[in-house]
Amino acid sequence: MTAGGGTTTGICAGRVVAVTGAGRGLGRAHALAFAAEGARVVVNDLGAGPDGAGSSAAPAHEVAAEIRARGGEAVVHDGDIATAQGAASLVAAALETFGRLDTLVNNAGFLRDRMLVNLDEDDWNAVLRVHLTGHFLPLRHAAAHWRAETRAGRAADARIVNTTSGAGLLGSVGQGNYAAAKAGIVGLTLVAAAELARYGVRVNAVAPAARTRMTESVFAETMAAPGAGAFDTMAPDNVSPLVVWLGSAASAGVTGRVFEAEGGRVTVMEGWRPGPTADRGARWTPAEVGEAAVKLLAAAEPPGRVYGARAQAT
């Protein structure tokens, strides 16, 4: 049996994995990859449009059917994971159907791109809700389950894989709401990794670069499929092997990390660290601290380049 161009190893045999936003794109690729590696999968998708409008259970059912057709096990969850009820029922679906939950992959999201001067409050709130709240609530309910298991003497070997973005790490023009949400997910990942380690939970984040409904129009040239026979660097399936490994017991000891995945490349991202420093041992005047800051900036590494996702207002 093969998946994504490689032979499967059963690295997730016996594990139960919940994937949010699994009806299309990256989430679909992750769900299929986990199933190929022996996991039983809870396929969550609200079936909304690229901007979050509407809903349909069809995408989730199609992915679950595809998993079953390949000999795997899957159950559909079409609830809204950005609500407490929907997030709780996601965990319940895993427990009631398969009797356990081992891995949570937070992936659901959509875009409402605008330049900041045109970005209204509704579009700001909607994007932060699906990405950031949509990560927090499933994480919170899964963590509560694993804490209860640990306190009952049943040690967890659990994993959470969050989905951030280069937009959250470097910024992206025209995506202030999305970039803010994805940056928040990094902060949430670091806190969760520290707080949940005592319960046997490892928490990491992946910043994928892949062709999905959210990227194929924003980065049309970059995301275009290659000619026949060429390696498709932007295929969502390229990201899934890392997500599957992070969601498996094989990633023991790896927590609080952020990875970037694109094509055949995997990068460990290194975030904010102390750089050049000046300490005069007393209070600065504005002029003095400005002079010192200029010298420090000259000695510092330049910041990463902000993505130019949208050069014009939309």
Beta strands, then each sheet from edge to edge (+ up, - down):
strand 1: 2-3
strand 2: 6-7
strand 3: 16-19
strand 4: 40-44
strand 5: 74-77
strand 6: 103-105
strand 7: 158-163
strand 8: 201-209
strand 9: 258-262
strand 10: 265-269
sheet 1: 1+ 2-
sheet 2: 5+ 4+ 3+ 6+ 7+ 8+ 9+ 10-
end
